[in-house]
Amino acid sequence: MKKKFILIAAGVLLLAALFPIPFHLKDGGTVEYRALLYSVSKVHRLNDLDAEDPFQTGTVVKVLGIELYNNVE
């Protein structure tokens, strides 16, 4: 019975660590999906007014706080 409880508790903790929560930022349309172990940001934010392209777009992936991928222009 105790083993079963430990397995269920470990499964719930794993799901909590991997289940992302979306955050909508007010910078032009960026959506950030955050979980305990990772975060993925779909960037769509406004640039300076004098820039050629008014928006920055791209994706940022972080695992355990370490940036693994970033293609934001």
All heavy atoms as TSV, in Angstrom:
chain	resi	resn	atom	element	x	y	z
A	1	MET	N	N	0.823	-1.183	0.000
A	1	MET	CA	C	0.000	0.000	0.000
A	1	MET	C	C	0.872	1.253	0.000
A	1	MET	O	O	0.561	2.220	-0.685
A	1	MET	CB	C	-0.913	-0.040	1.229
A	1	MET	CG	C	-1.901	1.057	1.275
A	1	MET	SD	S	-3.114	0.807	-0.014
A	1	MET	CE	C	-4.250	2.064	0.357
A	2	LYS	N	N	1.973	1.234	0.771
A	2	LYS	CA	C	2.851	2.385	0.845
A	2	LYS	C	C	3.570	2.625	-0.484
A	2	LYS	O	O	3.769	3.757	-0.894
A	2	LYS	CB	C	3.856	2.182	1.973
A	2	LYS	CG	C	4.611	3.416	2.343
A	2	LYS	CD	C	5.451	3.188	3.580
A	2	LYS	CE	C	6.103	4.492	3.991
A	2	LYS	NZ	N	6.923	4.330	5.178
A	3	LYS	N	N	3.955	1.540	-1.188
A	3	LYS	CA	C	4.606	1.663	-2.486
A	3	LYS	C	C	3.669	2.317	-3.506
A	3	LYS	O	O	4.090	3.148	-4.297
A	3	LYS	CB	C	5.034	0.289	-3.014
A	3	LYS	CG	C	6.396	-0.125	-2.645
A	3	LYS	CD	C	6.742	-1.389	-3.391
A	3	LYS	CE	C	8.171	-1.754	-3.167
A	3	LYS	NZ	N	8.536	-2.974	-3.858
A	4	LYS	N	N	2.413	1.932	-3.459
A	4	LYS	CA	C	1.429	2.473	-4.395
A	4	LYS	C	C	1.261	3.983	-4.168
A	4	LYS	O	O	1.207	4.762	-5.119
A	4	LYS	CB	C	0.099	1.756	-4.226
A	4	LYS	CG	C	-0.929	2.134	-5.243
A	4	LYS	CD	C	-2.183	1.300	-5.072
A	4	LYS	CE	C	-3.199	1.643	-6.129
A	4	LYS	NZ	N	-4.412	0.852	-6.003
A	5	PHE	N	N	1.213	4.393	-2.905
A	5	PHE	CA	C	1.085	5.813	-2.587
A	5	PHE	C	C	2.300	6.599	-3.081
A	5	PHE	O	O	2.169	7.696	-3.623
A	5	PHE	CB	C	0.911	6.004	-1.073
A	5	PHE	CG	C	0.884	7.446	-0.664
A	5	PHE	CD1	C	-0.240	8.222	-0.914
A	5	PHE	CD2	C	1.991	8.015	-0.056
A	5	PHE	CE1	C	-0.266	9.556	-0.548
A	5	PHE	CE2	C	1.968	9.346	0.309
A	5	PHE	CZ	C	0.838	10.117	0.057
A	6	ILE	N	N	3.492	6.046	-2.906
A	6	ILE	CA	C	4.717	6.715	-3.353
A	6	ILE	C	C	4.727	6.845	-4.871
A	6	ILE	O	O	5.103	7.893	-5.412
A	6	ILE	CB	C	5.966	5.968	-2.831
A	6	ILE	CG1	C	6.053	6.117	-1.315
A	6	ILE	CG2	C	7.230	6.479	-3.491
A	6	ILE	CD1	C	7.132	5.290	-0.671
A	7	LEU	N	N	4.312	5.821	-5.584
A	7	LEU	CA	C	4.259	5.878	-7.048
A	7	LEU	C	C	3.251	6.918	-7.529
A	7	LEU	O	O	3.513	7.662	-8.478
A	7	LEU	CB	C	3.925	4.505	-7.625
A	7	LEU	CG	C	5.042	3.471	-7.585
A	7	LEU	CD1	C	4.525	2.125	-8.069
A	7	LEU	CD2	C	6.199	3.933	-8.439
A	8	ILE	N	N	2.107	6.983	-6.879
A	8	ILE	CA	C	1.088	7.967	-7.265
A	8	ILE	C	C	1.595	9.380	-6.990
A	8	ILE	O	O	1.440	10.283	-7.825
A	8	ILE	CB	C	-0.237	7.691	-6.545
A	8	ILE	CG1	C	-0.857	6.396	-7.088
A	8	ILE	CG2	C	-1.207	8.847	-6.712
A	8	ILE	CD1	C	-2.072	5.931	-6.336
A	9	ALA	N	N	2.218	9.583	-5.843
A	9	ALA	CA	C	2.754	10.906	-5.507
A	9	ALA	C	C	3.852	11.318	-6.484
A	9	ALA	O	O	3.911	12.476	-6.914
A	9	ALA	CB	C	3.286	10.902	-4.076
A	10	ALA	N	N	4.718	10.390	-6.863
A	10	ALA	CA	C	5.775	10.690	-7.825
A	10	ALA	C	C	5.185	11.030	-9.191
A	10	ALA	O	O	5.662	11.936	-9.879
A	10	ALA	CB	C	6.732	9.507	-7.944
A	11	GLY	N	N	4.136	10.336	-9.587
A	11	GLY	CA	C	3.469	10.628	-10.862
A	11	GLY	C	C	2.824	12.001	-10.872
A	11	GLY	O	O	2.915	12.743	-11.853
A	12	VAL	N	N	2.193	12.371	-9.773
A	12	VAL	CA	C	1.570	13.695	-9.679
A	12	VAL	C	C	2.630	14.791	-9.731
A	12	VAL	O	O	2.453	15.811	-10.411
A	12	VAL	CB	C	0.719	13.793	-8.399
A	12	VAL	CG1	C	0.298	15.218	-8.132
A	12	VAL	CG2	C	-0.492	12.875	-8.506
A	13	LEU	N	N	3.751	14.605	-9.040
A	13	LEU	CA	C	4.831	15.586	-9.072
A	13	LEU	C	C	5.436	15.706	-10.463
A	13	LEU	O	O	5.771	16.810	-10.916
A	13	LEU	CB	C	5.911	15.225	-8.058
A	13	LEU	CG	C	5.557	15.456	-6.600
A	13	LEU	CD1	C	6.666	14.939	-5.688
A	13	LEU	CD2	C	5.301	16.924	-6.341
A	14	LEU	N	N	5.583	14.603	-11.159
A	14	LEU	CA	C	6.111	14.634	-12.528
A	14	LEU	C	C	5.173	15.388	-13.459
A	14	LEU	O	O	5.614	16.201	-14.268
A	14	LEU	CB	C	6.345	13.211	-13.037
A	14	LEU	CG	C	6.953	13.099	-14.432
A	14	LEU	CD1	C	8.353	13.702	-14.439
A	14	LEU	CD2	C	7.002	11.659	-14.870
A	15	LEU	N	N	3.879	15.142	-13.332
A	15	LEU	CA	C	2.916	15.874	-14.149
A	15	LEU	C	C	2.942	17.370	-13.848
A	15	LEU	O	O	2.865	18.200	-14.752
A	15	LEU	CB	C	1.500	15.331	-13.942
A	15	LEU	CG	C	1.159	14.047	-14.675
A	15	LEU	CD1	C	-0.237	13.582	-14.288
A	15	LEU	CD2	C	1.251	14.253	-16.173
A	16	ALA	N	N	3.068	17.722	-12.586
A	16	ALA	CA	C	3.128	19.138	-12.210
A	16	ALA	C	C	4.386	19.791	-12.771
A	16	ALA	O	O	4.367	20.960	-13.150
A	16	ALA	CB	C	3.085	19.276	-10.699
A	17	ALA	N	N	5.477	19.054	-12.846
A	17	ALA	CA	C	6.731	19.604	-13.359
A	17	ALA	C	C	6.718	19.750	-14.875
A	17	ALA	O	O	7.450	20.566	-15.423
A	17	ALA	CB	C	7.896	18.715	-12.937
A	18	LEU	N	N	5.885	18.985	-15.572
A	18	LEU	CA	C	5.875	19.010	-17.032
A	18	LEU	C	C	4.671	19.723	-17.640
A	18	LEU	O	O	4.670	20.021	-18.826
A	18	LEU	CB	C	5.931	17.573	-17.574
A	18	LEU	CG	C	7.211	16.815	-17.260
A	18	LEU	CD1	C	7.090	15.369	-17.740
A	18	LEU	CD2	C	8.410	17.479	-17.875
A	19	PHE	N	N	3.652	20.031	-16.864
A	19	PHE	CA	C	2.440	20.644	-17.388
A	19	PHE	C	C	2.614	22.163	-17.487
A	19	PHE	O	O	2.796	22.834	-16.477
A	19	PHE	CB	C	1.255	20.306	-16.477
A	19	PHE	CG	C	-0.061	20.731	-17.046
A	19	PHE	CD1	C	-0.629	20.056	-18.112
A	19	PHE	CD2	C	-0.728	21.819	-16.519
A	19	PHE	CE1	C	-1.842	20.451	-18.634
A	19	PHE	CE2	C	-1.940	22.224	-17.039
A	19	PHE	CZ	C	-2.505	21.538	-18.108
A	20	PRO	N	N	2.565	22.731	-18.695
A	20	PRO	CA	C	2.805	24.173	-18.840
A	20	PRO	C	C	1.564	25.020	-18.555
A	20	PRO	O	O	0.436	24.601	-18.771
A	20	PRO	CB	C	3.208	24.308	-20.302
A	20	PRO	CG	C	2.478	23.202	-20.978
A	20	PRO	CD	C	2.437	22.063	-19.985
A	21	ILE	N	N	1.813	26.230	-18.085
A	21	ILE	CA	C	0.765	27.218	-17.851
A	21	ILE	C	C	1.042	28.391	-18.779
A	21	ILE	O	O	2.146	28.940	-18.766
A	21	ILE	CB	C	0.763	27.682	-16.388
A	21	ILE	CG1	C	0.487	26.502	-15.472
A	21	ILE	CG2	C	-0.261	28.792	-16.173
A	21	ILE	CD1	C	0.660	26.804	-14.009
A	22	PRO	N	N	0.078	28.785	-19.616
A	22	PRO	CA	C	0.336	29.905	-20.548
A	22	PRO	C	C	0.228	31.262	-19.854
A	22	PRO	O	O	-0.646	31.478	-19.024
A	22	PRO	CB	C	-0.755	29.737	-21.598
A	22	PRO	CG	C	-1.837	28.998	-20.918
A	22	PRO	CD	C	-1.196	28.144	-19.876
A	23	PHE	N	N	1.143	32.152	-20.208
A	23	PHE	CA	C	1.137	33.537	-19.747
A	23	PHE	C	C	1.131	34.429	-20.978
A	23	PHE	O	O	2.012	34.318	-21.831
A	23	PHE	CB	C	2.374	33.847	-18.892
A	23	PHE	CG	C	2.398	33.126	-17.591
A	23	PHE	CD1	C	3.062	31.921	-17.451
A	23	PHE	CD2	C	1.752	33.660	-16.488
A	23	PHE	CE1	C	3.094	31.255	-16.248
A	23	PHE	CE2	C	1.776	32.994	-15.272
A	23	PHE	CZ	C	2.438	31.792	-15.151
A	24	HIS	N	N	0.147	35.310	-21.087
A	24	HIS	CA	C	0.038	36.237	-22.209
A	24	HIS	C	C	0.636	37.572	-21.770
A	24	HIS	O	O	0.096	38.236	-20.893
A	24	HIS	CB	C	-1.423	36.407	-22.623
A	24	HIS	CG	C	-2.043	35.128	-23.083
A	24	HIS	ND1	N	-1.934	34.682	-24.374
A	24	HIS	CD2	C	-2.747	34.179	-22.427
A	24	HIS	CE1	C	-2.559	33.531	-24.493
A	24	HIS	NE2	N	-3.062	33.201	-23.310
A	25	LEU	N	N	1.749	37.941	-22.392
A	25	LEU	CA	C	2.429	39.176	-22.038
A	25	LEU	C	C	1.863	40.342	-22.836
A	25	LEU	O	O	1.408	40.167	-23.968
A	25	LEU	CB	C	3.930	39.038	-22.292
A	25	LEU	CG	C	4.611	37.859	-21.600
A	25	LEU	CD1	C	6.086	37.823	-21.952
A	25	LEU	CD2	C	4.436	37.952	-20.106
A	26	LYS	N	N	1.915	41.527	-22.268
A	26	LYS	CA	C	1.351	42.709	-22.914
A	26	LYS	C	C	2.448	43.504	-23.616
A	26	LYS	O	O	2.634	44.684	-23.393
A	26	LYS	CB	C	0.655	43.586	-21.875
A	26	LYS	CG	C	-0.535	42.906	-21.254
A	26	LYS	CD	C	-1.196	43.782	-20.237
A	26	LYS	CE	C	-2.386	43.051	-19.643
A	26	LYS	NZ	N	-3.062	43.833	-18.630
A	27	ASP	N	N	3.186	42.833	-24.481
A	27	ASP	CA	C	4.257	43.490	-25.224
A	27	ASP	C	C	4.045	43.418	-26.727
A	27	ASP	O	O	4.946	43.666	-27.497
A	27	ASP	CB	C	5.606	42.888	-24.855
A	27	ASP	CG	C	5.722	41.424	-25.249
A	27	ASP	OD1	O	4.710	40.819	-25.610
A	27	ASP	OD2	O	6.841	40.889	-25.183
A	28	GLY	N	N	2.854	43.062	-27.144
A	28	GLY	CA	C	2.557	42.983	-28.560
A	28	GLY	C	C	2.001	41.637	-28.973
A	28	GLY	O	O	1.603	41.454	-30.103
A	29	GLY	N	N	1.974	40.666	-28.067
A	29	GLY	CA	C	1.387	39.377	-28.386
A	29	GLY	C	C	2.200	38.171	-27.997
A	29	GLY	O	O	1.910	37.056	-28.419
A	30	THR	N	N	3.228	38.324	-27.173
A	30	THR	CA	C	4.054	37.198	-26.745
A	30	THR	C	C	3.256	36.277	-25.824
A	30	THR	O	O	2.547	36.741	-24.944
A	30	THR	CB	C	5.306	37.692	-26.001
A	30	THR	OG1	O	6.067	38.500	-26.887
A	30	THR	CG2	C	6.154	36.533	-25.512
A	31	VAL	N	N	3.404	34.963	-26.054
A	31	VAL	CA	C	2.803	33.958	-25.181
A	31	VAL	C	C	3.938	33.103	-24.640
A	31	VAL	O	O	4.757	32.584	-25.392
A	31	VAL	CB	C	1.789	33.072	-25.936
A	31	VAL	CG1	C	1.210	32.017	-25.013
A	31	VAL	CG2	C	0.697	33.911	-26.551
A	32	GLU	N	N	3.990	32.962	-23.318
A	32	GLU	CA	C	5.027	32.165	-22.673
A	32	GLU	C	C	4.359	30.994	-21.965
A	32	GLU	O	O	3.448	31.178	-21.168
A	32	GLU	CB	C	5.800	33.016	-21.669
A	32	GLU	CG	C	6.969	32.298	-21.070
A	32	GLU	CD	C	7.853	33.213	-20.248
A	32	GLU	OE1	O	7.757	34.439	-20.418
A	32	GLU	OE2	O	8.618	32.689	-19.435
A	33	TYR	N	N	4.823	29.789	-22.277
A	33	TYR	CA	C	4.326	28.570	-21.643
A	33	TYR	C	C	5.376	28.135	-20.635
A	33	TYR	O	O	6.487	27.780	-20.999
A	33	TYR	CB	C	4.093	27.477	-22.686
A	33	TYR	CG	C	3.094	27.871	-23.736
A	33	TYR	CD1	C	3.504	28.429	-24.940
A	33	TYR	CD2	C	1.735	27.720	-23.505
A	33	TYR	CE1	C	2.586	28.812	-25.901
A	33	TYR	CE2	C	0.801	28.097	-24.457
A	33	TYR	CZ	C	1.240	28.642	-25.653
A	33	TYR	OH	O	0.320	29.034	-26.599
A	34	ARG	N	N	5.023	28.163	-19.331
A	34	ARG	CA	C	5.983	27.861	-18.271
A	34	ARG	C	C	5.561	26.625	-17.486
A	34	ARG	O	O	4.411	26.487	-17.103
A	34	ARG	CB	C	6.080	29.019	-17.289
A	34	ARG	CG	C	6.914	30.147	-17.768
A	34	ARG	CD	C	7.226	31.055	-16.612
A	34	ARG	NE	N	6.799	32.401	-16.972
A	34	ARG	CZ	C	6.600	33.369	-16.113
A	34	ARG	NH1	N	6.753	33.159	-14.837
A	34	ARG	NH2	N	6.232	34.549	-16.526
A	35	ALA	N	N	6.524	25.768	-17.256
A	35	ALA	CA	C	6.374	24.630	-16.353
A	35	ALA	C	C	7.545	24.715	-15.368
A	35	ALA	O	O	8.394	25.602	-15.478
A	35	ALA	CB	C	6.403	23.316	-17.123
A	36	LEU	N	N	7.607	23.821	-14.410
A	36	LEU	CA	C	8.697	23.863	-13.435
A	36	LEU	C	C	10.053	23.551	-14.063
A	36	LEU	O	O	11.066	24.113	-13.669
A	36	LEU	CB	C	8.435	22.878	-12.292
A	36	LEU	CG	C	7.299	23.254	-11.352
A	36	LEU	CD1	C	7.069	22.139	-10.348
A	36	LEU	CD2	C	7.604	24.558	-10.651
A	37	LEU	N	N	10.066	22.674	-15.065
A	37	LEU	CA	C	11.332	22.246	-15.661
A	37	LEU	C	C	11.717	22.985	-16.927
A	37	LEU	O	O	12.880	22.969	-17.314
A	37	LEU	CB	C	11.285	20.744	-15.953
A	37	LEU	CG	C	11.117	19.834	-14.745
A	37	LEU	CD1	C	11.010	18.385	-15.178
A	37	LEU	CD2	C	12.271	20.011	-13.782
A	38	TYR	N	N	10.768	23.620	-17.602
A	38	TYR	CA	C	11.078	24.255	-18.877
A	38	TYR	C	C	10.135	25.426	-19.133
A	38	TYR	O	O	9.120	25.586	-18.459
A	38	TYR	CB	C	10.974	23.244	-20.024
A	38	TYR	CG	C	9.570	22.780	-20.299
A	38	TYR	CD1	C	8.797	23.422	-21.262
A	38	TYR	CD2	C	9.004	21.729	-19.605
A	38	TYR	CE1	C	7.499	23.011	-21.519
A	38	TYR	CE2	C	7.716	21.320	-19.846
A	38	TYR	CZ	C	6.970	21.959	-20.811
A	38	TYR	OH	O	5.692	21.561	-21.055
A	39	SER	N	N	10.493	26.241	-20.136
A	39	SER	CA	C	9.602	27.291	-20.611
A	39	SER	C	C	9.823	27.477	-22.108
A	39	SER	O	O	10.944	27.362	-22.602
A	39	SER	CB	C	9.822	28.606	-19.868
A	39	SER	OG	O	11.033	29.192	-20.235
A	40	VAL	N	N	8.744	27.763	-22.806
A	40	VAL	CA	C	8.777	28.034	-24.241
A	40	VAL	C	C	8.056	29.357	-24.463
A	40	VAL	O	O	6.926	29.530	-24.016
A	40	VAL	CB	C	8.078	26.911	-25.046
A	40	VAL	CG1	C	8.052	27.254	-26.524
A	40	VAL	CG2	C	8.768	25.586	-24.819
A	41	SER	N	N	8.715	30.288	-25.139
A	41	SER	CA	C	8.127	31.595	-25.405
A	41	SER	C	C	7.953	31.769	-26.909
A	41	SER	O	O	8.915	31.622	-27.664
A	41	SER	CB	C	9.024	32.713	-24.882
A	41	SER	OG	O	9.189	32.612	-23.506
A	42	LYS	N	N	6.742	32.074	-27.330
A	42	LYS	CA	C	6.452	32.435	-28.718
A	42	LYS	C	C	6.444	33.957	-28.743
A	42	LYS	O	O	5.455	34.588	-28.357
A	42	LYS	CB	C	5.108	31.872	-29.157
A	42	LYS	CG	C	5.001	30.357	-29.055
A	42	LYS	CD	C	5.902	29.669	-30.029
A	42	LYS	CE	C	5.172	29.554	-31.336
A	42	LYS	NZ	N	5.902	28.875	-32.368
A	43	VAL	N	N	7.546	34.557	-29.165
A	43	VAL	CA	C	7.754	35.997	-29.061
A	43	VAL	C	C	7.103	36.718	-30.241
A	43	VAL	O	O	7.268	36.330	-31.391
A	43	VAL	CB	C	9.258	36.326	-29.004
A	43	VAL	CG1	C	9.493	37.814	-28.962
A	43	VAL	CG2	C	9.901	35.639	-27.816
A	44	HIS	N	N	6.362	37.779	-29.930
A	44	HIS	CA	C	5.796	38.695	-30.922
A	44	HIS	C	C	5.647	40.032	-30.214
A	44	HIS	O	O	4.624	40.322	-29.623
A	44	HIS	CB	C	4.447	38.181	-31.430
A	44	HIS	CG	C	3.929	38.969	-32.587
A	44	HIS	ND1	N	3.074	40.026	-32.431
A	44	HIS	CD2	C	4.172	38.862	-33.910
A	44	HIS	CE1	C	2.783	40.518	-33.615
A	44	HIS	NE2	N	3.453	39.837	-34.531
A	45	ARG	N	N	6.731	40.820	-30.204
A	45	ARG	CA	C	6.719	42.071	-29.453
A	45	ARG	C	C	7.080	43.250	-30.353
A	45	ARG	O	O	7.732	43.091	-31.369
A	45	ARG	CB	C	7.643	42.004	-28.253
A	45	ARG	CG	C	9.093	41.896	-28.596
A	45	ARG	CD	C	9.954	41.905	-27.342
A	45	ARG	NE	N	11.151	41.129	-27.623
A	45	ARG	CZ	C	11.664	40.240	-26.822
A	45	ARG	NH1	N	11.103	39.984	-25.674
A	45	ARG	NH2	N	12.745	39.587	-27.155
A	46	LEU	N	N	6.648	44.412	-29.927
A	46	LEU	CA	C	6.899	45.639	-30.664
A	46	LEU	C	C	8.353	46.074	-30.535
A	46	LEU	O	O	8.940	46.014	-29.464
A	46	LEU	CB	C	5.991	46.757	-30.161
A	46	LEU	CG	C	4.517	46.617	-30.489
A	46	LEU	CD1	C	3.717	47.661	-29.731
A	46	LEU	CD2	C	4.293	46.756	-31.967
A	47	ASN	N	N	8.933	46.537	-31.648
A	47	ASN	CA	C	10.267	47.135	-31.667
A	47	ASN	C	C	10.163	48.627	-31.440
A	47	ASN	O	O	9.086	49.173	-31.214
A	47	ASN	CB	C	10.924	46.912	-33.037
A	47	ASN	CG	C	11.736	45.656	-33.086
A	47	ASN	OD1	O	12.130	45.113	-32.082
A	47	ASN	ND2	N	11.993	45.194	-34.297
A	48	ASP	N	N	11.282	49.311	-31.555
A	48	ASP	CA	C	11.277	50.769	-31.528
A	48	ASP	C	C	10.486	51.301	-32.715
A	48	ASP	O	O	10.359	50.642	-33.752
A	48	ASP	CB	C	12.712	51.308	-31.593
A	48	ASP	CG	C	13.513	50.928	-30.370
A	48	ASP	OD1	O	12.893	50.765	-29.302
A	48	ASP	OD2	O	14.741	50.793	-30.489
A	49	LEU	N	N	10.003	52.491	-32.595
A	49	LEU	CA	C	9.197	53.078	-33.662
A	49	LEU	C	C	9.997	53.377	-34.922
A	49	LEU	O	O	9.458	53.381	-36.012
A	49	LEU	CB	C	8.524	54.355	-33.156
A	49	LEU	CG	C	7.499	54.150	-32.050
A	49	LEU	CD1	C	6.975	55.497	-31.570
A	49	LEU	CD2	C	6.357	53.285	-32.523
A	50	ASP	N	N	11.315	53.612	-34.784
A	50	ASP	CA	C	12.125	53.946	-35.953
A	50	ASP	C	C	12.759	52.723	-36.619
A	50	ASP	O	O	13.514	52.868	-37.564
A	50	ASP	CB	C	13.201	54.960	-35.572
A	50	ASP	CG	C	14.122	54.440	-34.481
A	50	ASP	OD1	O	13.781	53.431	-33.849
A	50	ASP	OD2	O	15.173	55.066	-34.267
A	51	ALA	N	N	12.469	51.534	-36.169
A	51	ALA	CA	C	13.042	50.318	-36.761
A	51	ALA	C	C	12.327	49.979	-38.064
A	51	ALA	O	O	11.185	50.361	-38.295
A	51	ALA	CB	C	12.915	49.148	-35.790
A	52	GLU	N	N	13.025	49.249	-38.945
A	52	GLU	CA	C	12.429	48.849	-40.229
A	52	GLU	C	C	11.265	47.880	-40.014
A	52	GLU	O	O	10.214	48.035	-40.605
A	52	GLU	CB	C	13.489	48.184	-41.108
A	52	GLU	CG	C	14.513	49.122	-41.656
A	52	GLU	CD	C	15.529	48.393	-42.511
A	52	GLU	OE1	O	15.253	47.256	-42.932
A	52	GLU	OE2	O	16.593	48.958	-42.753
A	53	ASP	N	N	11.488	46.877	-39.208
A	53	ASP	CA	C	10.444	45.889	-38.911
A	53	ASP	C	C	9.840	46.239	-37.551
A	53	ASP	O	O	10.541	46.254	-36.553
A	53	ASP	CB	C	11.042	44.481	-38.887
A	53	ASP	CG	C	10.001	43.393	-38.775
A	53	ASP	OD1	O	8.812	43.691	-38.989
A	53	ASP	OD2	O	10.374	42.249	-38.477
A	54	PRO	N	N	8.546	46.519	-37.490
A	54	PRO	CA	C	7.962	46.960	-36.217
A	54	PRO	C	C	7.825	45.862	-35.161
A	54	PRO	O	O	7.586	46.156	-34.005
A	54	PRO	CB	C	6.592	47.489	-36.619
A	54	PRO	CG	C	6.270	46.788	-37.879
A	54	PRO	CD	C	7.588	46.540	-38.570
A	55	PHE	N	N	7.984	44.590	-35.538
A	55	PHE	CA	C	7.807	43.498	-34.583
A	55	PHE	C	C	9.039	42.607	-34.534
A	55	PHE	O	O	9.713	42.391	-35.531
A	55	PHE	CB	C	6.615	42.608	-34.972
A	55	PHE	CG	C	5.287	43.258	-34.771
A	55	PHE	CD1	C	4.596	43.789	-35.838
A	55	PHE	CD2	C	4.723	43.343	-33.514
A	55	PHE	CE1	C	3.374	44.388	-35.669
A	55	PHE	CE2	C	3.502	43.935	-33.321
A	55	PHE	CZ	C	2.819	44.461	-34.404
A	56	GLN	N	N	9.323	42.063	-33.352
A	56	GLN	CA	C	10.294	40.989	-33.188
A	56	GLN	C	C	9.497	39.708	-33.052
A	56	GLN	O	O	8.537	39.654	-32.274
A	56	GLN	CB	C	11.127	41.178	-31.922
A	56	GLN	CG	C	12.176	42.228	-32.004
A	56	GLN	CD	C	12.981	42.296	-30.726
A	56	GLN	OE1	O	12.468	42.045	-29.642
A	56	GLN	NE2	N	14.248	42.640	-30.842
A	57	THR	N	N	9.867	38.690	-33.802
A	57	THR	CA	C	9.168	37.411	-33.722
A	57	THR	C	C	10.182	36.287	-33.579
A	57	THR	O	O	11.335	36.426	-33.990
A	57	THR	CB	C	8.309	37.159	-34.980
A	57	THR	OG1	O	9.145	37.216	-36.135
A	57	THR	CG2	C	7.209	38.185	-35.117
A	58	GLY	N	N	9.737	35.177	-33.015
A	58	GLY	CA	C	10.596	34.019	-32.879
A	58	GLY	C	C	10.189	33.156	-31.707
A	58	GLY	O	O	9.128	33.341	-31.110
A	59	THR	N	N	11.062	32.211	-31.372
A	59	THR	CA	C	10.807	31.250	-30.303
A	59	THR	C	C	12.026	31.171	-29.394
A	59	THR	O	O	13.153	31.176	-29.867
A	59	THR	CB	C	10.525	29.860	-30.901
A	59	THR	OG1	O	9.450	29.966	-31.818
A	59	THR	CG2	C	10.164	28.859	-29.829
A	60	VAL	N	N	11.770	31.076	-28.098
A	60	VAL	CA	C	12.834	30.896	-27.106
A	60	VAL	C	C	12.481	29.673	-26.270
A	60	VAL	O	O	11.372	29.568	-25.754
A	60	VAL	CB	C	12.965	32.137	-26.188
A	60	VAL	CG1	C	14.033	31.912	-25.138
A	60	VAL	CG2	C	13.237	33.385	-26.991
A	61	VAL	N	N	13.435	28.734	-26.149
A	61	VAL	CA	C	13.228	27.515	-25.357
A	61	VAL	C	C	14.277	27.475	-24.252
A	61	VAL	O	O	15.476	27.598	-24.515
A	61	VAL	CB	C	13.349	26.248	-26.241
A	61	VAL	CG1	C	13.193	24.994	-25.387
A	61	VAL	CG2	C	12.324	26.273	-27.348
A	62	LYS	N	N	13.819	27.309	-23.011
A	62	LYS	CA	C	14.708	27.188	-21.856
A	62	LYS	C	C	14.368	25.914	-21.106
A	62	LYS	O	O	13.205	25.613	-20.879
A	62	LYS	CB	C	14.531	28.371	-20.908
A	62	LYS	CG	C	14.967	29.693	-21.475
A	62	LYS	CD	C	14.770	30.783	-20.460
A	62	LYS	CE	C	15.125	32.135	-21.036
A	62	LYS	NZ	N	14.895	33.212	-20.060
A	63	VAL	N	N	15.403	25.179	-20.698
A	63	VAL	CA	C	15.242	23.978	-19.881
A	63	VAL	C	C	16.090	24.175	-18.638
A	63	VAL	O	O	17.296	24.446	-18.726
A	63	VAL	CB	C	15.670	22.704	-20.639
A	63	VAL	CG1	C	15.602	21.490	-19.735
A	63	VAL	CG2	C	14.807	22.508	-21.869
A	64	LEU	N	N	15.464	24.080	-17.475
A	64	LEU	CA	C	16.118	24.292	-16.186
A	64	LEU	C	C	16.810	25.656	-16.125
A	64	LEU	O	O	17.880	25.801	-15.547
A	64	LEU	CB	C	17.109	23.170	-15.881
A	64	LEU	CG	C	16.513	21.769	-15.737
A	64	LEU	CD1	C	17.613	20.734	-15.600
A	64	LEU	CD2	C	15.567	21.708	-14.565
A	65	GLY	N	N	16.221	26.658	-16.771
A	65	GLY	CA	C	16.760	28.006	-16.751
A	65	GLY	C	C	17.880	28.269	-17.737
A	65	GLY	O	O	18.378	29.376	-17.835
A	66	ILE	N	N	18.279	27.254	-18.496
A	66	ILE	CA	C	19.348	27.393	-19.480
A	66	ILE	C	C	18.725	27.534	-20.858
A	66	ILE	O	O	17.936	26.679	-21.282
A	66	ILE	CB	C	20.287	26.170	-19.445
A	66	ILE	CG1	C	20.900	26.039	-18.055
A	66	ILE	CG2	C	21.366	26.286	-20.501
A	66	ILE	CD1	C	21.609	24.729	-17.837
A	67	GLU	N	N	19.081	28.605	-21.563
A	67	GLU	CA	C	18.516	28.853	-22.885
A	67	GLU	C	C	19.135	27.898	-23.903
A	67	GLU	O	O	20.334	27.902	-24.127
A	67	GLU	CB	C	18.790	30.302	-23.286
A	67	GLU	CG	C	18.044	30.720	-24.516
A	67	GLU	CD	C	18.218	32.192	-24.798
A	67	GLU	OE1	O	17.612	32.988	-24.049
A	67	GLU	OE2	O	18.970	32.527	-25.717
A	68	LEU	N	N	18.284	27.063	-24.517
A	68	LEU	CA	C	18.752	26.094	-25.491
A	68	LEU	C	C	18.547	26.562	-26.923
A	68	LEU	O	O	19.312	26.179	-27.817
A	68	LEU	CB	C	18.041	24.757	-25.303
A	68	LEU	CG	C	18.279	24.034	-23.986
A	68	LEU	CD1	C	17.482	22.752	-23.941
A	68	LEU	CD2	C	19.751	23.744	-23.813
A	69	TYR	N	N	17.519	27.353	-27.159
A	69	TYR	CA	C	17.192	27.776	-28.526
A	69	TYR	C	C	16.619	29.180	-28.478
A	69	TYR	O	O	15.792	29.496	-27.624
A	69	TYR	CB	C	16.167	26.801	-29.122
A	69	TYR	CG	C	15.743	27.119	-30.526
A	69	TYR	CD1	C	16.603	26.860	-31.590
A	69	TYR	CD2	C	14.514	27.689	-30.799
A	69	TYR	CE1	C	16.225	27.148	-32.893
A	69	TYR	CE2	C	14.128	27.975	-32.096
A	69	TYR	CZ	C	14.992	27.704	-33.139
A	69	TYR	OH	O	14.619	27.989	-34.413
A	70	ASN	N	N	17.091	30.029	-29.397
A	70	ASN	CA	C	16.593	31.393	-29.474
A	70	ASN	C	C	16.760	31.871	-30.909
A	70	ASN	O	O	17.888	32.022	-31.387
A	70	ASN	CB	C	17.363	32.310	-28.521
A	70	ASN	CG	C	16.811	33.713	-28.482
A	70	ASN	OD1	O	15.989	34.096	-29.308
A	70	ASN	ND2	N	17.265	34.479	-27.524
A	71	ASN	N	N	15.642	32.091	-31.601
A	71	ASN	CA	C	15.729	32.618	-32.953
A	71	ASN	C	C	14.987	33.944	-33.085
A	71	ASN	O	O	14.515	34.294	-34.149
A	71	ASN	CB	C	15.230	31.599	-33.984
A	71	ASN	CG	C	13.731	31.438	-33.963
A	71	ASN	OD1	O	13.066	31.785	-33.003
A	71	ASN	ND2	N	13.187	30.886	-35.025
A	72	VAL	N	N	14.933	34.706	-32.001
A	72	VAL	CA	C	14.280	36.016	-32.018
A	72	VAL	C	C	15.192	36.981	-32.761
A	72	VAL	O	O	16.373	37.095	-32.468
A	72	VAL	CB	C	14.009	36.531	-30.591
A	72	VAL	CG1	C	13.395	37.910	-30.627
A	72	VAL	CG2	C	13.102	35.564	-29.862
A	73	GLU	N	N	14.619	37.671	-33.735
A	73	GLU	CA	C	15.405	38.610	-34.547
A	73	GLU	C	C	15.582	39.913	-33.816
A	73	GLU	O	O	14.733	40.445	-33.186
A	73	GLU	CB	C	14.688	38.849	-35.872
A	73	GLU	CG	C	14.555	37.580	-36.684
A	73	GLU	CD	C	13.701	37.795	-37.920
A	73	GLU	OE1	O	13.133	38.882	-38.108
A	73	GLU	OE2	O	13.573	36.848	-38.677
